[in-house]
Amino acid sequence: MHQCASLSLSLSLSLSLSGSTHVEADQQNRMLLSLLAVAVVSAAVLYVLYHWLIPAAVQNCGWLALLWHDVIHERFLNIITGSSRPQRMLKAVQKNATKGDPQSVISAIDYYCRHKEWAMNVGDDKGLILDSVLTEVNPRTALELGTYCGYSSVRIARLLSPDSKLITLEFNPDFATVARQIIAYAGLQDKVTIVEGPSGDSIPKMKERFGIKSFDFVFLDHWKERYVPDTKLLEDCGLIKKGTVLLADNVICPGAPEYLKYVRNNPRYESRYYPSNLEYTKVEDGLEKSVFLG
């Protein structure tokens, strides 16, 4: 009798423990499924925020657009890809553009920057203004301040006459390395000369180094605080003459108020503002065209 009672009690305890184990396992499974669901929903929300909502939200605000695109997004991509934005742009060109075709290089960069990763090129909208002014001037000698990745260099060089030349200055050697490859991919390496180093050091050496008497066209697209000093330096070095056209980018966003004040209030210049948008956004920006009157 005692043995039967003991056996019955043991069996009852065993079934109870087994049931309890199954309940705990079910609870753990449900908890894991809940955590997984939260993780999936969170990932989906982050994906939507990162790819759509935040980019859309910053489209109309200059400082937010620059903060998101030029700081947060760029640094994030640098970390996860182990490469720089210029290097990623170069890969996009090599993958999507036709070698030796400048327009396809421009289109590949524009598509990449509008749909994949923003970059501070002059861009497609303002690029049409640049094209128009350049065609009007038809320069034999052109200077660009701020090569970056070579987008505007390609845009300018493709419209130059066979006997014309573009000299472009770039402070950052890593940018210059990528720019050379992009310009060469476009087949324009013989029309473009990249000069590395600070513009303040390079401008005074232009005449001696390249035999340049003066420039017919100057495109300013480097550090905005250098617009006025470098314009004055070009004047002092005699590198701009009567009729030379200066075209300055980003005069509204990020902005170049001192430059606008200088050229608009200077009797030696005749200036006109071309309204547009910050590259690949809806933020107000524009180009300032200034003709040197001598």
C-alpha positions as CSV (number, residue, x, y, z in Angstrom):
1,M,0.0,0.0,0.0
2,H,2.7,2.4,1.0
3,Q,4.7,1.6,-2.1
4,C,1.6,2.3,-4.3
5,A,1.0,5.6,-2.6
6,S,4.6,6.6,-2.9
7,L,4.6,5.6,-6.6
8,S,1.4,7.6,-7.2
9,L,2.8,10.6,-5.4
10,S,6.0,10.5,-7.5
11,L,4.1,10.2,-10.7
12,S,1.9,13.1,-9.7
13,L,4.9,15.2,-8.9
14,S,6.6,14.2,-12.1
15,L,3.5,15.2,-14.1
16,S,3.3,18.5,-12.2
17,L,6.9,19.3,-12.9
18,S,6.6,18.3,-16.5
19,G,3.5,20.6,-16.9
20,S,5.3,23.4,-15.2
21,T,8.3,23.0,-17.5
22,H,6.1,23.1,-20.5
23,V,4.4,26.3,-19.2
24,E,7.8,27.9,-18.6
25,A,8.9,26.9,-22.1
26,D,5.8,28.4,-23.7
27,Q,6.3,31.6,-21.7
28,Q,9.9,31.8,-22.9
29,N,8.9,31.2,-26.5
30,R,6.2,33.8,-26.3
31,M,8.7,36.3,-24.8
32,L,11.2,35.5,-27.6
33,L,8.5,36.0,-30.3
34,S,7.5,39.3,-28.7
35,L,11.1,40.5,-28.6
36,L,11.6,39.4,-32.2
37,A,8.4,41.2,-33.2
38,V,9.6,44.4,-31.4
39,A,13.0,44.1,-33.1
40,V,11.4,43.6,-36.6
41,V,9.0,46.6,-36.1
42,S,11.8,48.7,-34.7
43,A,14.0,47.9,-37.7
44,A,11.2,48.7,-40.1
45,V,10.6,52.0,-38.4
46,L,14.3,52.9,-38.5
47,Y,14.5,51.9,-42.1
48,V,11.5,54.1,-43.0
49,L,12.9,57.0,-41.0
50,Y,16.4,56.6,-42.4
51,H,15.5,56.2,-46.1
52,W,12.3,58.2,-46.5
53,L,11.0,60.3,-43.6
54,I,14.2,62.1,-42.5
55,P,15.5,62.8,-46.1
56,A,12.0,64.1,-47.0
57,A,11.8,66.2,-43.8
58,V,15.2,68.0,-44.4
59,Q,14.4,68.8,-48.1
60,N,13.2,72.3,-47.3
61,C,15.5,73.3,-44.5
62,G,19.1,74.3,-45.4
63,W,20.9,73.7,-42.1
64,L,19.0,70.5,-41.4
65,A,19.8,69.2,-44.9
66,L,23.5,69.9,-44.5
67,L,23.5,68.4,-40.9
68,W,21.8,65.2,-42.1
69,H,23.5,64.7,-45.4
70,D,26.9,66.2,-44.9
71,V,27.5,65.0,-41.3
72,I,25.3,62.3,-39.9
73,H,24.5,60.2,-43.1
74,E,28.0,60.5,-44.5
75,R,29.7,59.5,-41.3
76,F,27.3,56.5,-40.9
77,L,28.0,55.3,-44.4
78,N,31.8,55.8,-44.0
79,I,31.6,53.5,-40.9
80,I,29.5,50.7,-42.4
81,T,31.2,50.7,-45.8
82,G,34.8,51.4,-44.8
83,S,35.0,53.9,-47.6
84,S,34.6,57.7,-48.2
85,R,31.8,59.4,-50.0
86,P,34.2,60.4,-52.9
87,Q,35.2,56.7,-53.2
88,R,31.6,55.6,-53.3
89,M,30.8,58.2,-56.0
90,L,33.8,56.9,-58.1
91,K,32.4,53.3,-57.8
92,A,29.0,54.6,-59.0
93,V,30.6,56.2,-62.0
94,Q,32.6,53.1,-62.9
95,K,29.5,50.9,-62.5
96,N,27.0,53.1,-64.3
97,A,28.7,55.5,-66.7
98,T,30.2,54.9,-70.1
99,K,33.9,55.3,-70.2
100,G,34.9,58.3,-72.4
101,D,31.3,59.8,-72.3
102,P,31.3,63.0,-70.0
103,Q,27.5,63.3,-70.1
104,S,27.1,59.7,-68.8
105,V,29.5,60.5,-66.0
106,I,27.5,63.5,-65.0
107,S,24.2,61.6,-65.2
108,A,25.6,58.7,-63.1
109,I,26.8,61.2,-60.4
110,D,23.5,63.1,-60.4
111,Y,21.5,59.8,-60.1
112,Y,23.7,58.6,-57.3
113,C,23.5,61.8,-55.4
114,R,19.7,62.3,-55.8
115,H,18.7,58.7,-55.0
116,K,21.5,57.1,-53.0
117,E,23.8,59.6,-51.2
118,W,23.7,63.4,-51.3
119,A,27.0,65.3,-52.2
120,M,27.8,68.9,-52.6
121,N,28.4,69.1,-56.3
122,V,26.9,72.0,-58.2
123,G,24.2,69.4,-59.2
124,D,21.8,69.0,-62.1
125,D,19.6,72.1,-61.6
126,K,22.4,74.6,-61.0
127,G,24.5,72.7,-63.5
128,L,22.2,73.9,-66.3
129,I,22.9,77.5,-65.2
130,L,26.6,76.8,-65.2
131,D,26.3,75.3,-68.7
132,S,24.5,78.3,-70.0
133,V,26.9,80.9,-68.6
134,L,29.9,78.9,-69.8
135,T,28.5,78.5,-73.3
136,E,27.9,82.3,-73.3
137,V,31.5,83.1,-72.2
138,N,33.1,80.4,-74.3
139,P,36.4,80.7,-72.4
140,R,39.9,79.8,-73.6
141,T,41.2,79.8,-70.1
142,A,39.0,78.7,-67.1
143,L,39.8,78.4,-63.4
144,E,37.8,76.3,-60.9
145,L,38.3,76.8,-57.2
146,G,37.3,73.6,-55.4
147,T,37.5,70.4,-57.5
148,Y,36.0,68.1,-54.9
149,C,35.3,64.9,-56.9
150,G,35.5,66.4,-60.3
151,Y,31.8,66.7,-61.1
152,S,31.9,70.4,-62.1
153,S,35.3,69.9,-63.7
154,V,33.7,67.4,-66.1
155,R,30.7,69.6,-66.6
156,I,32.9,72.6,-67.5
157,A,35.6,70.7,-69.6
158,R,33.0,69.0,-71.8
159,L,31.9,72.4,-73.1
160,L,35.3,73.9,-73.7
161,S,36.6,74.4,-77.2
162,P,39.4,72.1,-78.4
163,D,42.1,74.7,-77.7
164,S,40.8,75.7,-74.2
165,K,42.0,74.5,-70.8
166,L,40.6,74.2,-67.3
167,I,42.8,74.5,-64.2
168,T,41.1,73.4,-61.0
169,L,42.4,73.8,-57.5
170,E,41.8,71.3,-54.7
171,F,43.1,71.5,-51.1
172,N,42.2,67.9,-50.1
173,P,44.6,65.3,-51.7
174,D,42.1,62.5,-51.2
175,F,39.5,64.4,-53.2
176,A,42.0,65.2,-55.9
177,T,42.9,61.5,-56.2
178,V,39.2,60.6,-56.9
179,A,38.7,63.6,-59.1
180,R,41.6,62.6,-61.4
181,Q,40.0,59.2,-61.8
182,I,36.5,60.5,-62.5
183,I,37.9,63.1,-65.0
184,A,40.0,60.4,-66.7
185,Y,36.9,58.1,-66.9
186,A,35.1,60.9,-68.7
187,G,38.0,61.1,-71.1
188,L,38.8,64.7,-70.3
189,Q,42.2,64.3,-68.6
190,D,43.9,66.2,-71.4
191,K,41.7,69.3,-70.9
192,V,41.9,69.5,-67.1
193,T,44.8,70.2,-64.8
194,I,44.3,69.6,-61.1
195,V,46.5,71.6,-58.7
196,E,46.7,70.4,-55.2
197,G,47.1,72.7,-52.2
198,P,45.7,75.9,-50.6
199,S,44.2,78.4,-53.2
200,G,46.0,81.2,-51.4
201,D,49.4,79.6,-52.3
202,S,48.5,78.4,-55.8
203,I,46.9,81.5,-57.3
204,P,50.0,83.7,-57.1
205,K,52.0,80.9,-59.0
206,M,49.6,80.6,-61.9
207,K,51.3,82.8,-64.4
208,E,54.7,81.4,-63.8
209,R,53.7,77.8,-63.6
210,F,51.2,77.7,-66.5
211,G,52.0,80.7,-68.6
212,I,48.5,82.1,-68.0
213,K,48.1,85.8,-68.6
214,S,44.5,85.9,-67.3
215,F,41.4,83.8,-67.0
216,D,38.2,84.3,-69.0
217,F,36.1,82.4,-66.6
218,V,36.4,81.6,-62.9
219,F,34.1,79.2,-61.0
220,L,34.1,79.6,-57.2
221,D,32.9,76.5,-55.4
222,H,35.4,75.9,-52.5
223,W,35.3,77.2,-48.9
224,K,32.8,80.1,-48.8
225,E,35.0,82.2,-46.5
226,R,37.7,82.1,-49.2
227,Y,35.5,83.6,-51.9
228,V,36.4,87.2,-51.1
229,P,40.1,86.7,-50.3
230,D,40.7,84.6,-53.4
231,T,38.8,87.1,-55.7
232,K,41.0,89.9,-54.4
233,L,44.0,87.7,-54.9
234,L,43.0,87.1,-58.5
235,E,42.7,90.8,-59.0
236,D,46.0,91.6,-57.4
237,C,47.8,89.0,-59.4
238,G,46.3,90.3,-62.7
239,L,44.6,87.0,-63.4
240,I,41.2,88.5,-64.2
241,K,40.8,91.1,-66.9
242,K,38.1,93.3,-68.3
243,G,35.3,90.9,-69.3
244,T,36.3,88.0,-67.1
245,V,33.2,86.2,-65.7
246,L,33.1,85.0,-62.1
247,L,30.4,82.5,-61.2
248,A,30.0,81.6,-57.5
249,D,28.0,78.6,-56.2
250,N,26.2,78.2,-52.9
251,V,25.9,82.0,-52.3
252,I,22.6,81.4,-50.3
253,C,23.1,78.0,-48.8
254,P,25.5,77.5,-47.0
255,G,25.9,81.2,-48.0
256,A,28.6,83.7,-48.9
257,P,27.2,87.0,-47.7
258,E,30.6,88.8,-47.6
259,Y,31.2,87.8,-51.2
260,L,27.8,89.0,-52.3
261,K,28.4,92.3,-50.5
262,Y,31.8,92.6,-52.2
263,V,30.7,92.1,-55.8
264,R,27.4,93.8,-55.6
265,N,28.7,97.0,-54.0
266,N,31.9,97.1,-56.1
267,P,31.9,99.4,-59.1
268,R,34.4,97.1,-60.8
269,Y,31.8,94.4,-61.1
270,E,28.4,94.0,-62.7
271,S,26.5,91.2,-61.0
272,R,23.4,89.1,-61.5
273,Y,21.9,86.5,-59.2
274,Y,20.5,83.2,-60.7
275,P,18.0,81.6,-58.2
276,S,17.9,77.9,-57.9
277,N,18.0,75.2,-55.2
278,L,20.7,73.6,-53.1
279,E,21.9,70.6,-55.0
280,Y,19.5,67.6,-54.9
281,T,17.1,69.4,-52.5
282,K,14.3,71.9,-52.5
283,V,16.3,74.4,-50.3
284,E,16.8,77.8,-51.7
285,D,20.2,78.5,-53.2
286,G,21.7,80.2,-56.3
287,L,24.6,81.3,-58.4
288,E,26.1,84.8,-58.6
289,K,27.5,85.8,-62.0
290,S,29.9,88.8,-61.8
291,V,31.5,90.4,-64.8
292,F,34.8,92.2,-64.1
293,L,34.7,95.7,-65.6
294,G,38.3,96.5,-65.2
